[in-house]
Amino acid sequence: MKLAIHHRPSSFSDRWIAYCKREEIPFKIVNCFDTNIIEQLKDCDALMWHHHHGHFKDVLVAKRTLFALEHAGIKVFPDFNTDWHFDDKVAQKYLLEAVDAPLVPSYVFYDKQEAMQWVEKTTFPKVWKLRGGAGSANVKLVRTKSEAKHLIHKAFGKGFPAFDKWGYFMERIQRVKQGKEGIKGIAKGIYRLFLTTEFGKLQPNEKGYAYFQEFIPNNNFDIRVIVIDDKAFALKRMTRENDFRASGSGRIVYEKEEIPTECVKIAFEMNKKIQSQSIAYDFVFDENNKPLIVELSYGFSVEAYDACPGYWDFNLNWHEGKFNPQEWMVEDLIKLLNANK
């Protein structure tokens, strides 16, 4: 048995490689952007690639390569069930509705007139989103009809840049305020106001649709539960100051007592239907304290979860102690390979 790993520093692959070396698991590092990548994988049993939503080449190539290999019977991480909806909030809406998940009510329109008619009949505030983006990027609170109409005009006009320069600038200011970055952070934000990222240059504008979710008030945090194989871990993310958004705030609470077990239970139940190798569910709570899923992601920050004090198994038993979710990914893939011998 031999694994292939596409290595990107500071991604999951750092820990995959370290684990394979320590456990003497045969592996080789590959470059999935090579034109002969399929040929290079002939002597391997599986491919692992932590591809990133903000890297243009990853967006262009990763899913096509991974799904082609899976189609040919090669095991991959992430596989189709894990990956097809990644960084696509509209796809996640359809998936969560299809599996009867407790999703925050969500609305998507592909016709400008239909979207405008909906605006006249609905209530505000609502949350507006683009399909892509993480860490609360491309997410806005829409308080009035006129704000919604402005966004819809733009969505069915020139569209929105995939990289939000102003949002990035405001995020840098927030991080400086929190002491997570020095004054260079603001300089970086100003720089990006005038010169977009490589991803922003290459990725076409988002347009031709309008996506809204119900705004669920009185949530000053969300709960993120990540399921890998039959294990789950979680944390509470406090919202930014004077903001409704929690993702990417960096204000994290790790204590087990702060995590509603109901969220963990729902995450396991949903993943039994979705069959993802790795999946993060973000929850908010309605006026009856019922957990509602906002969105999904197979990827997550490598270091942010190291402080989690333990994890739950599928029967909701708590296991105290440190763990390494990236190692679970390798173990899960090897288990799958051995089961198919």
N, C-alpha and C positions, 0 to 999 in steps of 0.2 A: 504494500500500500504506500502511495506517495501523494502528498498534497502539493498543489501549486498555490503560491501566494503572490498576489500583486501588492507590492510594497509601496506605501505612501507614508513617509515619516509623520508622526503625531496622529496617526489613525489607528484603528484596531490592529493593523498588521504588525505594529511594534510588539504587541503582546502575543499575537499569534506566533510570530517567529521565535520570541523568547521561550514560549511554552513548548514549541516543537523541539527546540534545541535542548531544553532541560529534560524533556521526556523521551528524547531520542526518537522522535517521530520523523520519518523521512519526508523531506520537503525540498522544493526549489523555488527560488524567487523568479517571477516572470514579469514581463512588461506587456500588459494587455493592449497597449497601443501599437505593438509590432504587427506588421501585416501578416506575418506567419504565426500568429499566436496560437491558432488552432493546431498547427503542426507541432509547436513547442509543447503542447499539452498531451501529446500522444502517449507519453510514458507516465502520465499522472492519472489519479483516480478522482480527483476533485479540485475545484478552483475556489479560492476565497478572495474576495475583493470588496474592501470597504470603500465604495465609491461615494463621492461627495456631491451634494446638490448645487454647490456654488462653484464647482470646477467645470468649465465648459466641456473639456474633452471627456470627462467622466459622464456628463449628461448625454453627450453625443454617442458614446460608445458602450458604456457599461451594460445597460439592460439588454442591448442587442447581442452582445457577446455572451453574457450569462445565459440568456434565454435560448440562444442557438445551441450552446453546449448542453443545457438541460434537455432540449428537444432531442438531442442525440444520445441521451441517457447518461451524461456525465453529471455527477453531483456537484452542486455549486452552493456557495453562500455569498449573497442572499439568493434564494431561489425565487421562482415566479410568484408563489403565494406571498412571499415576504416583500417583494420588490415592486410589483407592477403599479402599485398605488403610491409609491414613495414620492414625496415632494409634489403631490398632486391632490390638493384638498377637495377638488370636485370629484375625482375618482374615489376618494375616501368616503365622501357623502353617499355615493351609490353603493359602495361596499357595505358600509355600516347599516344603511337602510335595508339592504338585501339580507343581512344576517339578523335583522330585528334587534340591533344594538340600541341602547338608550342614547341616541345622538341628540345633541343640541339641534332644534329645528333649523333646517338649512334650505336655501332657495338658490337655484341657478337658472339663468335666463340666457338664451342664445339669440334672442330677438329684441331689439331695442324698444319697439313699441310695447311688447308684452311686459318688459321690465318697467317701463314708465307707467303702465296701467297698474301694475302691482304696487308701485310707490304711492299712487293715489289712494289705494285702499288699505295699505298696511299701517302699522304704528311704528314710532321711533322712540328710542334709539335702536339701531341695528349695528351689527359688526360686518364690515366689508373686508373681503380678502381677495388676494390673487391666489391662483392655484399653488404657486411655488413660494418658497421662503421659509426660513426657520428663525427661531429666537425672536419671534414677534415681528419680523420684517414683513412688509406688505400687508399689514393688518391695521385697520383704522376704525374708530368709533364714529358712526354716522348718526348725528343727533336730529337732523331735520330732513324734510322732503327735498329741499333745495340742494343740500349736500349730496343726497343720494342721486338726484338728477344730474348733478355736475359729474359725478363719478361714472354714471351710465353713459352720458354723452362722450366722455373720454374713452370709456371701455369700447364703445362702438365707433370711435374715431381713430385718433392716432395711437391710442393704447397707452400702456404704462411700461416704462423701462423695467427690465427684470431686476436691475440693481437700483434700490431706492437711495439716492445720494443724501437727501435731507434726513431720512430715517437713520441712515448710518451716522450722520453728523450728530444727531440728537442722542444716539446710543453712546457715542464717544463721550459726550458731555456727562451723561449719566454715569458712565464708568469712572470718569475722573472724580465726580462727586462722591462716589462710593470708595474712592481710594484704590481702585483696581488698576488704574492707569495714571501716569503722570501727565504733565502738560503736553507731552508729545502726542497723547491721544487726541486732544483737541486739534493739534496741528494736522494730524492724520485725517481727521474728519473734514477740516477745511480743504485739505488737498483733494479729497475725494469729491468735494462739491464741484471742483473744476475738471477733474480728470477721473473718469469712471474706471472700474476694474476691468480686467481682461474679459471676465464673464459678462459684464455689462455691455462691453463693446460688441461681443459676438452673439449674445443671445438676443433673438428678436423681441420686440415689444409684445407684452401680453395684451391681447385684445380679442374682441368677438364674443365675449361672454361677460356676465356680471354675476358675482357670487356674494351672497349675504348669509349671515347666521343671526339667529335671535341673540340679543344681548341679555345675558343672565346676570342681573344686578346682585349687589351685596356679596361678591366674591372677592376677597382681598388676597386670595391664593388659589392655586390649582394643585391637584394631586397628580403626579406622574407615576404610573405603574409600568414597569418593563417586565415582559415575560420572555424567558428563553428556556426552551425545552419545558420541563415541568417545574420550573422555579420562577419566582417573582420577587422583585425588590422595588422599593418605592421611595419617593421623597415628596416633600411639600415645597412648592415654589411660591414665595410671597410676591405680590405684584410690585411693580415699580412705584415710586412715590408719585402720587397724583395721577395714576395711570391704571387702567383696568387689565393690562397685560402682564402675565407672570412669566411666560417663556423667555428665557434669556436674561431675566432680572439679576441673576446671581445671588438672590436672597433666598437661601435654601435652609430648610429645617429637616433634620435627618431622623429625629426620634420616632421610634416605632409607634408610640402612643398617639402621634399626630396623624397617622395614616388610617383612614376608615377601612376596616376589613372588607366592607361591602365593595369597595373599589377593586380590591385584590381579587375578590370572588368574581366580579363581573369581568375583569381582565382575563382570568383563566377561562371563564365560560365563552367569552368572545373568541379567544384564540383557539379554542377547541373547534370552532366553526371556520375560522380564517386559516388556521394551520400555518402560521408564520414561524420562522426559525427564531426571529427576534422582533419584538414589537413593543413600542411604547404607546400607552394610552394616556391621554391628558383629560382629566375630569374637572368639571366645575359642578356646582350644586344649585338646584332650583329652590323656590320658596318653601318647598316641603322637605328640603335637605336630601332630595333624590339626586344621586350622581348621574351626570350626563357627560358623554364623551364629546370632546371638541375636535380632536384630530389624532392622527397616528404617525408613527415614524419607525423604520427599522433601525435607524442610526441614532446615536446619542453621543454626548461628550465622553471622551475616554476617561478623564480623571474625576468628573463631578460626582460619580457614584461610589468612589472609593471609600467615602466616609459613611456609607450606609452600614448600620450596625448588624445587619443580617438579612435573611431572606425567608420567604414562605415557600413551602412545597405545595403541590397540587391539592393536598388535603387541608391546606391552610395551617399546617403546623409551622411554627416559627423556628428558624435555625439561627442561633446567635453566632456572630463572628464574621471575620473578613472573608471576602470571596472575590473571584475575578471573573466577571461575566464574559470577557473575551475568551478565556480558557474554556468556559462552558460551550461557546460556539464551536470550538475545535472538537471538544469531546462529543458534542451532539452530531457533528458531521461524521466523525469516525464511527460512532455507534450506528449511524445510518449505513455507512459503507459495509460494516461488518454484518449488518442484518441482511444485506443484499448479496452476500457472497454465495 
